Amino acid sequence: MSADPTGHRFTLRSERGSAEIAQVGAALRALRVGDVDLVPRYADDLPTPAASGVVLVPWPNRIRDGLWTQRGQTYQLAISEPKFGNASHGLLRFTPYRPVATSADAVTLAAAVVPQTGYPFHLETRVIYTLTDAGITVEHEIVNVGAAAAPVAVGIHPYLCFSDAATADLRLELDAASWFRLDERNLPIAEEPLDEEHDLRVPRRVGDLALDAAFTGIPRGADGLIRAILHAPDGRRVELWAGEGFEYLQLFTTDRYPGHDLALAIEPMTAPADALNSGRDLRWLEHGEAWHLRWGITLHA
């Protein structure tokens, strides 16, 4: 039997559900509540498709030409998206995380971002997945263990679904004030008010959408969370929520997710694409400073 290309799988269980966390990329590989999968499954012998569920650190999305400048210094990252000539999805996407703590319903995984070409900073990261009765809660800790202040942004790339309903027939809802227009290399060129194509304040059918854009200006609820909601035809809804520090949600639809006609990613991000250049919402961690973040997925039946 060949090895699992996503590494060891950590299986979490509760009375109502289960989850699978892949070692590679600390990815949310599966999430089930009752008899319904809320994350689309893929074959056991495949590497993680389309960044499904992976943690994106120390930047989410893309850096133009892999080249960035901050505080008077310019750095060149490896080009990890040759098609468009960008550095994409951070430095831990293909890293096997190490387990720190495990229990029946939770796992803590850790990985280091070590100083390297294009990013001469040293971070220790942890991801804690905790299964709940209605979904999953995810916590992140990023600590700067290097001597110099380090620029950091964080993203996660989960896909959501209802396994007993066609994704095309689900309706997507997001209250946001603006979105980022992209160029032909999938890099932001302008932040714009919502237009008809990107207005999701009234839920819209996923099959009628073609999305690959970040949204911001998302109001926080009384609980301090931003959220996007996916509605099933029978009235059930699943929400992706994110706490303080997350100011952006990237929405992405694709027909290239193996085994599925259509897949939808809802990606919480602390900064937009190319933040290592723009500096927008880039977090500078001083030596020894820790950053804590929290997000999750919740089913409302």
Secondary structure, 3 states (H helix, E strand, C coil): CCCCCCCCEEEEECCCEEEEEECECCEEEEEEECCEECCCCCCCCCCCHHHCCCEECCCCCEEECCEEEECCEEEECCCCECCCCEEECCCCCCCECEEEEECCCEEEEEEEECCECCECCCEEEEEEEEEECCEEEEEEEEEECCCCCEEECCEECCEECCCCCCHHHCEEEECCCEEEEECCCCCEEEEEECCHHHCCCCCEEHHHCCCEEEEECCCCCCCCCEEEEEECCCCCEEEEEECCCCCEEEEEEECCCCCCCCEEEEEEECCCCCHHHHCCCCEEECCCCEEEEEEEEEEEC
